[in-house]
Amino acid sequence: MGNPTSRIAMEKETGNQWLIKVRIGNYAPHP
């Protein structure tokens, strides 16, 4: 984890979509 590409993708997603993806497991929750 911590890949720049993944971080950019997270920032591009909206709040709700990001939370959904985090719960699905596509993205690991950052501190």
PyMOL Python script that loads the backbone (N, CA, C, O; Angstrom):
from pymol import cmd

cmd.read_pdbstr("""\
ATOM      1  N   MET A   1       0.842  -1.201   0.000  1.00  0.00           N
ATOM      2  CA  MET A   1       0.000   0.000   0.000  1.00  0.00           C
ATOM      3  C   MET A   1       0.882   1.258   0.000  1.00  0.00           C
ATOM      4  O   MET A   1       2.096   1.185   0.195  1.00  0.00           O
ATOM      5  N   GLY A   2       0.249   2.392  -0.221  1.00  0.00           N
ATOM      6  CA  GLY A   2       0.989   3.641  -0.234  1.00  0.00           C
ATOM      7  C   GLY A   2       1.461   4.012  -1.630  1.00  0.00           C
ATOM      8  O   GLY A   2       2.293   4.905  -1.794  1.00  0.00           O
ATOM      9  N   ASN A   3       0.928   3.324  -2.637  1.00  0.00           N
ATOM     10  CA  ASN A   3       1.323   3.645  -4.003  1.00  0.00           C
ATOM     11  C   ASN A   3       0.752   4.997  -4.419  1.00  0.00           C
ATOM     12  O   ASN A   3      -0.412   5.283  -4.138  1.00  0.00           O
ATOM     13  N   PRO A   4       1.557   5.841  -5.088  1.00  0.00           N
ATOM     14  CA  PRO A   4       1.083   7.157  -5.520  1.00  0.00           C
ATOM     15  C   PRO A   4      -0.172   7.051  -6.372  1.00  0.00           C
ATOM     16  O   PRO A   4      -1.081   7.870  -6.241  1.00  0.00           O
ATOM     17  N   THR A   5      -0.228   6.047  -7.246  1.00  0.00           N
ATOM     18  CA  THR A   5      -1.380   5.879  -8.128  1.00  0.00           C
ATOM     19  C   THR A   5      -2.643   5.660  -7.315  1.00  0.00           C
ATOM     20  O   THR A   5      -3.689   6.241  -7.606  1.00  0.00           O
ATOM     21  N   SER A   6      -2.541   4.823  -6.300  1.00  0.00           N
ATOM     22  CA  SER A   6      -3.705   4.524  -5.470  1.00  0.00           C
ATOM     23  C   SER A   6      -4.157   5.776  -4.737  1.00  0.00           C
ATOM     24  O   SER A   6      -5.354   6.036  -4.612  1.00  0.00           O
ATOM     25  N   ARG A   7      -3.193   6.551  -4.254  1.00  0.00           N
ATOM     26  CA  ARG A   7      -3.530   7.754  -3.506  1.00  0.00           C
ATOM     27  C   ARG A   7      -4.234   8.762  -4.407  1.00  0.00           C
ATOM     28  O   ARG A   7      -5.209   9.395  -4.000  1.00  0.00           O
ATOM     29  N   ILE A   8      -3.740   8.906  -5.620  1.00  0.00           N
ATOM     30  CA  ILE A   8      -4.370   9.823  -6.571  1.00  0.00           C
ATOM     31  C   ILE A   8      -5.799   9.376  -6.838  1.00  0.00           C
ATOM     32  O   ILE A   8      -6.714  10.197  -6.903  1.00  0.00           O
ATOM     33  N   ALA A   9      -5.986   8.068  -6.993  1.00  0.00           N
ATOM     34  CA  ALA A   9      -7.319   7.532  -7.248  1.00  0.00           C
ATOM     35  C   ALA A   9      -8.235   7.841  -6.082  1.00  0.00           C
ATOM     36  O   ALA A   9      -9.394   8.203  -6.283  1.00  0.00           O
ATOM     37  N   MET A  10      -7.730   7.702  -4.862  1.00  0.00           N
ATOM     38  CA  MET A  10      -8.546   7.982  -3.677  1.00  0.00           C
ATOM     39  C   MET A  10      -8.974   9.440  -3.677  1.00  0.00           C
ATOM     40  O   MET A  10     -10.136   9.754  -3.415  1.00  0.00           O
ATOM     41  N   GLU A  11      -8.029  10.333  -3.972  1.00  0.00           N
ATOM     42  CA  GLU A  11      -8.322  11.757  -3.934  1.00  0.00           C
ATOM     43  C   GLU A  11      -9.314  12.148  -5.026  1.00  0.00           C
ATOM     44  O   GLU A  11     -10.070  13.107  -4.869  1.00  0.00           O
ATOM     45  N   LYS A  12      -9.310  11.402  -6.133  1.00  0.00           N
ATOM     46  CA  LYS A  12     -10.225  11.719  -7.235  1.00  0.00           C
ATOM     47  C   LYS A  12     -11.641  11.257  -6.931  1.00  0.00           C
ATOM     48  O   LYS A  12     -12.610  11.819  -7.444  1.00  0.00           O
ATOM     49  N   GLU A  13     -11.758  10.226  -6.090  1.00  0.00           N
ATOM     50  CA  GLU A  13     -13.088   9.709  -5.764  1.00  0.00           C
ATOM     51  C   GLU A  13     -13.792  10.649  -4.797  1.00  0.00           C
ATOM     52  O   GLU A  13     -13.142  11.352  -4.023  1.00  0.00           O
ATOM     53  N   THR A  14     -15.116  10.659  -4.841  1.00  0.00           N
ATOM     54  CA  THR A  14     -15.881  11.459  -3.900  1.00  0.00           C
ATOM     55  C   THR A  14     -15.926  10.748  -2.560  1.00  0.00           C
ATOM     56  O   THR A  14     -15.583   9.569  -2.472  1.00  0.00           O
ATOM     57  N   GLY A  15     -16.344  11.446  -1.520  1.00  0.00           N
ATOM     58  CA  GLY A  15     -16.358  10.881  -0.169  1.00  0.00           C
ATOM     59  C   GLY A  15     -17.109   9.566  -0.094  1.00  0.00           C
ATOM     60  O   GLY A  15     -16.568   8.571   0.389  1.00  0.00           O
ATOM     61  N   ASN A  16     -18.353   9.547  -0.568  1.00  0.00           N
ATOM     62  CA  ASN A  16     -19.165   8.334  -0.457  1.00  0.00           C
ATOM     63  C   ASN A  16     -18.561   7.189  -1.249  1.00  0.00           C
ATOM     64  O   ASN A  16     -18.463   6.070  -0.743  1.00  0.00           O
ATOM     65  N   GLN A  17     -18.157   7.451  -2.473  1.00  0.00           N
ATOM     66  CA  GLN A  17     -17.573   6.404  -3.310  1.00  0.00           C
ATOM     67  C   GLN A  17     -16.296   5.873  -2.674  1.00  0.00           C
ATOM     68  O   GLN A  17     -16.027   4.673  -2.718  1.00  0.00           O
ATOM     69  N   TRP A  18     -15.504   6.777  -2.078  1.00  0.00           N
ATOM     70  CA  TRP A  18     -14.257   6.362  -1.451  1.00  0.00           C
ATOM     71  C   TRP A  18     -14.543   5.445  -0.274  1.00  0.00           C
ATOM     72  O   TRP A  18     -13.904   4.403  -0.121  1.00  0.00           O
ATOM     73  N   LEU A  19     -15.510   5.833   0.564  1.00  0.00           N
ATOM     74  CA  LEU A  19     -15.852   5.010   1.729  1.00  0.00           C
ATOM     75  C   LEU A  19     -16.330   3.637   1.290  1.00  0.00           C
ATOM     76  O   LEU A  19     -15.979   2.627   1.899  1.00  0.00           O
ATOM     77  N   ILE A  20     -17.136   3.600   0.227  1.00  0.00           N
ATOM     78  CA  ILE A  20     -17.634   2.314  -0.278  1.00  0.00           C
ATOM     79  C   ILE A  20     -16.456   1.446  -0.719  1.00  0.00           C
ATOM     80  O   ILE A  20     -16.407   0.256  -0.405  1.00  0.00           O
ATOM     81  N   LYS A  21     -15.518   2.035  -1.441  1.00  0.00           N
ATOM     82  CA  LYS A  21     -14.372   1.267  -1.922  1.00  0.00           C
ATOM     83  C   LYS A  21     -13.508   0.800  -0.763  1.00  0.00           C
ATOM     84  O   LYS A  21     -12.960  -0.301  -0.798  1.00  0.00           O
ATOM     85  N   VAL A  22     -13.386   1.627   0.257  1.00  0.00           N
ATOM     86  CA  VAL A  22     -12.608   1.227   1.431  1.00  0.00           C
ATOM     87  C   VAL A  22     -13.254   0.014   2.078  1.00  0.00           C
ATOM     88  O   VAL A  22     -12.567  -0.930   2.468  1.00  0.00           O
ATOM     89  N   ARG A  23     -14.585   0.039   2.191  1.00  0.00           N
ATOM     90  CA  ARG A  23     -15.286  -1.075   2.828  1.00  0.00           C
ATOM     91  C   ARG A  23     -15.177  -2.334   1.978  1.00  0.00           C
ATOM     92  O   ARG A  23     -15.079  -3.442   2.505  1.00  0.00           O
ATOM     93  N   ILE A  24     -15.196  -2.156   0.659  1.00  0.00           N
ATOM     94  CA  ILE A  24     -15.057  -3.303  -0.241  1.00  0.00           C
ATOM     95  C   ILE A  24     -13.646  -3.873  -0.126  1.00  0.00           C
ATOM     96  O   ILE A  24     -13.445  -5.083  -0.234  1.00  0.00           O
ATOM     97  N   GLY A  25     -12.684  -3.003   0.090  1.00  0.00           N
ATOM     98  CA  GLY A  25     -11.306  -3.460   0.249  1.00  0.00           C
ATOM     99  C   GLY A  25     -10.415  -3.044  -0.907  1.00  0.00           C
ATOM    100  O   GLY A  25      -9.259  -3.463  -0.976  1.00  0.00           O
ATOM    101  N   ASN A  26     -10.937  -2.214  -1.828  1.00  0.00           N
ATOM    102  CA  ASN A  26     -10.107  -1.752  -2.941  1.00  0.00           C
ATOM    103  C   ASN A  26      -9.014  -0.814  -2.447  1.00  0.00           C
ATOM    104  O   ASN A  26      -7.919  -0.773  -3.007  1.00  0.00           O
ATOM    105  N   TYR A  27      -9.324  -0.057  -1.389  1.00  0.00           N
ATOM    106  CA  TYR A  27      -8.347   0.863  -0.823  1.00  0.00           C
ATOM    107  C   TYR A  27      -8.231   0.612   0.669  1.00  0.00           C
ATOM    108  O   TYR A  27      -9.230   0.351   1.339  1.00  0.00           O
ATOM    109  N   ALA A  28      -7.026   0.690   1.184  1.00  0.00           N
ATOM    110  CA  ALA A  28      -6.839   0.549   2.628  1.00  0.00           C
ATOM    111  C   ALA A  28      -7.044   1.915   3.280  1.00  0.00           C
ATOM    112  O   ALA A  28      -6.540   2.916   2.772  1.00  0.00           O
ATOM    113  N   PRO A  29      -7.773   1.975   4.393  1.00  0.00           N
ATOM    114  CA  PRO A  29      -8.015   3.248   5.082  1.00  0.00           C
ATOM    115  C   PRO A  29      -6.711   3.850   5.577  1.00  0.00           C
ATOM    116  O   PRO A  29      -5.911   3.174   6.224  1.00  0.00           O
ATOM    117  N   HIS A  30      -6.501   5.121   5.272  1.00  0.00           N
ATOM    118  CA  HIS A  30      -5.269   5.778   5.720  1.00  0.00           C
ATOM    119  C   HIS A  30      -5.518   6.472   7.051  1.00  0.00           C
ATOM    120  O   HIS A  30      -6.651   6.865   7.329  1.00  0.00           O
ATOM    121  N   PRO A  31      -4.490   6.633   7.884  1.00  0.00           N
ATOM    122  CA  PRO A  31      -4.629   7.258   9.201  1.00  0.00           C
ATOM    123  C   PRO A  31      -5.014   8.722   9.108  1.00  0.00           C
ATOM    124  O   PRO A  31      -5.168   9.386  10.133  1.00  0.00           O
TER     125      PRO A  31
END
""", "prot")
cmd.dss("prot")
cmd.show_as("cartoon", "prot")
cmd.util.cbc("prot")
cmd.orient("prot")
